[in-house]
Amino acid sequence: MTAAILKAVAKAERVDILSITGSPLLYDSVDAVALEKSLFTGSTSAVPRVVQFSFYDYEITVESDGWIQVYEPTRE
């Protein structure tokens, strides 16, 4: 899961994945083990579960159906 999130952020940044392995660390933004457990274990509901968090100046949405979306936060 963490590799997929880092790959999605790297794609949004238009850089190699190795370029975003420094600070901030993904583990400072989200507990990856808890993320995987909350989304991919237990429920067999047809309605996807969603977790959202901020990382690397982006808003990240991870759904239990495997979709990872990376958004630039809205600026007011």
N, C-alpha and C positions, 0 to 999 in steps of 0.2 A: 504494500500500500504506500509506504513512504517513497519508494522509487517512482511510483506512478504520479504521486503528487509533485515530486521534484521535477519530473519530466514535463508535466503540464505547466509548471511555473517557468521552466527553462524555455519552453516553446513560446509562452507569452512574452518573455523577455527577449526572445530571439537570440539566445546564447546556448552554448553547450551546457549540459547538465552539471558538469564539473565546475562551472563558473558560479554556481549558486550553493555550493556545499559549505561555504564559510558562514559568517555571521549575517543575518540571524539564522540560528539553527531551527529546523522544523520542530524539533523536540521542545524548543522554548515557546512554540505557538500552540501545539496540540499534543496530547498524549496519544501517540500512534497506536499503542496496544489497546487502549480504551476505545479509540476510534474504530478499530477493526472489530473488537468485540461487540460494540453497540450496534454496528451496522450489519455485520455478517454472521452473527450467531444468534440462535434462538428463533425468532419470529419467522414464519413462512407467509406472512401477509403479502398480498398483491400490491399494497400501497408501499412505495419505497420510503425508507427512513432517510433523513437528511441531517448532516452535521455541517455547520458553517463556522469558519474561523478566519482570522487574518494572518497572513504570512507574506513576507517579502514585499510589502506595500500592495498586496492584492487581497481580495476577498475570495476565499476558496469554499466551494460547495462540493461535498462528497455525498453521493447517494448510495443506498444499499443495492441498487441495481448496477453499480460499477461506474456510473458517470462521475467524472471530476470536471468541474467548471471553474475557471479562473476569471475573475472580474477585476477591473480597476475600480477602486472605491469611488463613489460619487463625491465630488467636491462641492461644498456649498460656499 
